[in-house]
Amino acid sequence: MASAEAAGSQAGSPVAATGTPATVEATVAFSPAPRQVDQVRLSLPAGSTVADAVRASGLLQWHALPADAPVGVWGKPRPPETPLRARDRVEIYRDLQVDPKEARRQRYRGQRPRTRALPR
Protein backbone atom coordinates (compact mmCIF):
# COMPACT_ATOMS: atom_id res chain seq x y z
CA MET A 1 0.00 0.00 0.00
CA ALA A 2 1.70 3.24 -1.17
CA SER A 3 1.10 6.48 0.66
CA ALA A 4 0.95 9.91 -0.99
CA GLU A 5 4.32 10.75 0.56
CA ALA A 6 5.95 7.66 -0.92
CA ALA A 7 4.41 8.36 -4.32
CA GLY A 8 5.75 11.93 -4.23
CA SER A 9 9.25 10.84 -3.29
CA GLN A 10 9.28 8.47 -6.27
CA ALA A 11 8.41 11.37 -8.56
CA GLY A 12 11.27 13.44 -7.16
CA SER A 13 9.34 16.05 -5.15
CA PRO A 14 8.17 15.93 -1.53
CA VAL A 15 4.43 15.66 -1.07
CA ALA A 16 2.48 16.94 1.92
CA ALA A 17 -0.02 14.72 3.73
CA THR A 18 -2.79 16.23 1.58
CA GLY A 19 -1.22 14.84 -1.59
CA THR A 20 -0.08 18.23 -2.93
CA PRO A 21 3.58 19.13 -3.43
CA ALA A 22 5.18 20.95 -0.50
CA THR A 23 7.28 23.05 -2.88
CA VAL A 24 7.00 24.49 -6.38
CA GLU A 25 9.96 24.49 -8.76
CA ALA A 26 10.12 27.57 -10.99
CA THR A 27 12.57 29.55 -13.10
CA VAL A 28 12.72 33.34 -13.20
CA ALA A 29 14.27 34.89 -16.32
CA PHE A 30 15.25 38.39 -17.43
CA SER A 31 16.95 39.48 -20.64
CA PRO A 32 19.01 42.64 -20.05
CA ALA A 33 20.20 42.73 -23.68
CA PRO A 34 19.52 40.90 -26.95
CA ARG A 35 20.66 37.25 -26.88
CA GLN A 36 21.51 37.48 -23.16
CA VAL A 37 19.29 35.81 -20.56
CA ASP A 38 19.80 35.66 -16.79
CA GLN A 39 17.92 32.77 -15.20
CA VAL A 40 17.47 31.73 -11.59
CA ARG A 41 15.98 28.37 -10.63
CA LEU A 42 13.98 28.38 -7.43
CA SER A 43 12.22 26.00 -5.11
CA LEU A 44 9.44 27.90 -3.34
CA PRO A 45 6.73 26.87 -0.87
CA ALA A 46 3.48 25.68 -2.42
CA GLY A 47 1.04 28.55 -2.86
CA SER A 48 3.77 31.04 -3.85
CA THR A 49 2.93 33.71 -6.40
CA VAL A 50 4.72 35.18 -9.39
CA ALA A 51 5.68 38.18 -7.21
CA ASP A 52 7.20 35.83 -4.59
CA ALA A 53 9.33 34.17 -7.28
CA VAL A 54 10.52 37.48 -8.72
CA ARG A 55 11.39 38.75 -5.24
CA ALA A 56 13.22 35.54 -4.30
CA SER A 57 15.23 35.52 -7.55
CA GLY A 58 17.05 38.76 -6.73
CA LEU A 59 16.96 39.80 -10.41
CA LEU A 60 15.12 43.05 -9.65
CA GLN A 61 17.94 44.22 -7.38
CA TRP A 62 20.73 42.79 -9.57
CA HIS A 63 19.53 44.72 -12.64
CA ALA A 64 18.14 47.74 -10.72
CA LEU A 65 14.62 47.17 -12.05
CA PRO A 66 11.52 48.79 -10.55
CA ALA A 67 9.47 46.65 -8.17
CA ASP A 68 6.46 47.01 -10.49
CA ALA A 69 8.28 45.73 -13.60
CA PRO A 70 5.88 43.87 -15.92
CA VAL A 71 5.97 40.08 -15.55
CA GLY A 72 4.55 37.05 -17.27
CA VAL A 73 4.55 33.27 -17.28
CA TRP A 74 5.69 31.39 -20.38
CA GLY A 75 5.47 34.48 -22.59
CA LYS A 76 2.02 35.60 -21.48
CA PRO A 77 1.62 38.69 -19.29
CA ARG A 78 0.25 37.82 -15.85
CA PRO A 79 -0.51 39.85 -12.71
CA PRO A 80 2.02 39.45 -9.87
CA GLU A 81 -0.55 37.72 -7.65
CA THR A 82 -0.86 34.76 -10.05
CA PRO A 83 -0.15 31.49 -8.22
CA LEU A 84 2.82 29.47 -9.45
CA ARG A 85 2.48 25.99 -10.90
CA ALA A 86 5.18 23.34 -11.12
CA ARG A 87 7.98 24.17 -13.60
CA ASP A 88 6.63 27.63 -14.47
CA ARG A 89 8.99 30.02 -16.26
CA VAL A 90 8.41 33.50 -14.84
CA GLU A 91 9.68 36.28 -17.10
CA ILE A 92 10.48 39.87 -16.17
CA TYR A 93 9.85 42.12 -19.16
CA ARG A 94 11.75 45.26 -20.17
CA ASP A 95 10.76 48.13 -22.42
CA LEU A 96 11.60 47.87 -26.10
CA GLN A 97 14.67 49.89 -27.06
CA VAL A 98 13.53 50.37 -30.67
CA ASP A 99 10.15 49.97 -32.30
CA PRO A 100 10.24 46.64 -34.22
CA LYS A 101 9.03 48.26 -37.44
CA GLU A 102 11.76 50.90 -37.24
CA ALA A 103 14.40 48.24 -36.54
CA ARG A 104 13.28 46.35 -39.65
CA ARG A 105 13.54 49.52 -41.73
CA GLN A 106 17.06 50.19 -40.43
CA ARG A 107 18.16 46.64 -41.23
CA TYR A 108 16.70 46.94 -44.73
CA ARG A 109 18.50 50.25 -45.39
CA GLY A 110 21.79 48.72 -44.23
CA GLN A 111 21.68 45.92 -46.79
CA ARG A 112 23.60 46.29 -50.01
CA PRO A 113 21.52 46.09 -53.16
CA ARG A 114 21.59 42.63 -54.62
CA THR A 115 22.97 42.38 -58.10
CA ARG A 116 21.63 39.81 -60.46
CA ALA A 117 23.14 38.56 -63.62
CA LEU A 118 21.17 39.53 -66.67
CA PRO A 119 19.63 36.64 -68.55
CA ARG A 120 21.37 35.82 -71.83
C-alpha positions, 0 to 999 in steps of 0.5 A: 500500500503506497502512501501519498508521501511515498508516491511523491518521493518516487516522482522526485518532489516531496508531497504533503499529507494532503497529496499536494507538493510541499514546494513548487519548482520555478525559473525566473528569467530576465533578458538585459540585452539581446541574446543574453538571458539571466535565469534563476531556478527556485524552489518555493513553498506551495502557494507562492505567487509570481511576485514571490518568485521574482522577489526571491530571484534577486533579479530586480535588485541585480539589474536595478529594475523597478518593483512594479516591472511587468511580468509574465509566465511562459510568454504571457503577461500575468498579474504578480498575484498569479499562483505558481504551478510546477515548472513555471517560467516567470519572465520579467519584461523590459521596455523595447529599445527600438520599435520593431518596425523601425528596426526592420527599416534600419536593417533593410536600409543597411543591406547592399543592393543585390545584383543579379546577372542579366539573362542571356 
